[in-house]
Amino acid sequence: MGNCKTLKTEHIPLVKRMMEVGKAVLQKNNFSDLNDVRMGFHRPPFCSIAHLHLHVLAPASQLGFLSRIYYRINSYWFITAEQLIERLQTENAAS
């Protein structure tokens, strides 16, 4: 799998599973405030690693200035996992 733009509707369960694993890792490391987490993917061409991988950022409220810009919701460089799922569902409904 290349990146978030190559995903299709059938990949929604994969994205959801990646999110579950991210949450489990956080909880295993005693991070319990799952409302203070940002999960998502770099948007091409801003992918420095050539395989699909989920970023799990926590606590999101303590991101530095540049990270808050870079990983913000509706960023040019980053799409949250929730936004990606919504986009894939919308594309399926349109087709």
URFENWO-V438424 format. One record per backbone hydrogen bond with DSSP energy under -0.5 kcal/mol. NH is the residue of the N-H (numbers start at 1). CO is the residue of the C=O. E is the energy in kcal/mol with one decimal. If there is no record, write none. Layout:
# URFENWO-V438424
nh-><NH | NH>
co-><CO | CO>
e-><E | E>
This chain:
# URFENWO-V438424
nh-><4 | 6 | 7 | 11 | 12 | 15 | 16 | 17 | 18 | 19 | 20 | 21 | 22 | 23 | 24 | 25 | 26 | 27 | 28 | 29 | 30 | 31 | 32 | 34 | 36 | 38 | 40 | 41 | 43 | 46 | 48 | 51 | 52 | 55 | 57 | 57 | 58 | 59 | 60 | 62 | 63 | 68 | 69 | 70 | 71 | 72 | 75 | 75 | 79 | 81 | 84 | 85 | 86 | 87 | 88 | 89 | 90 | 91 | 92 | 93 | 94 | 95>
co-><42 | 3 | 4 | 8 | 9 | 11 | 12 | 13 | 14 | 15 | 16 | 17 | 18 | 19 | 20 | 21 | 22 | 23 | 24 | 25 | 27 | 26 | 30 | 32 | 33 | 57 | 55 | 79 | 77 | 43 | 46 | 49 | 1 | 40 | 38 | 55 | 56 | 36 | 36 | 59 | 60 | 64 | 65 | 66 | 67 | 69 | 72 | 78 | 41 | 39 | 80 | 81 | 82 | 83 | 84 | 85 | 86 | 87 | 88 | 89 | 90 | 91>
e-><-0.6 | -1.6 | -0.7 | -2.2 | -1.9 | -2.1 | -2.6 | -2.3 | -2.5 | -2.0 | -2.1 | -2.5 | -2.4 | -2.5 | -2.4 | -2.5 | -2.0 | -2.6 | -2.5 | -1.4 | -1.8 | -2.7 | -0.7 | -1.7 | -2.0 | -2.4 | -2.0 | -2.8 | -3.0 | -2.4 | -0.7 | -0.5 | -1.4 | -3.3 | -3.1 | -0.5 | -0.6 | -0.6 | -2.5 | -1.7 | -1.5 | -2.6 | -1.5 | -3.0 | -3.1 | -0.9 | -1.2 | -0.6 | -2.8 | -2.6 | -2.4 | -2.5 | -2.3 | -2.6 | -2.6 | -2.4 | -2.4 | -2.5 | -1.8 | -2.2 | -1.9 | -1.0>
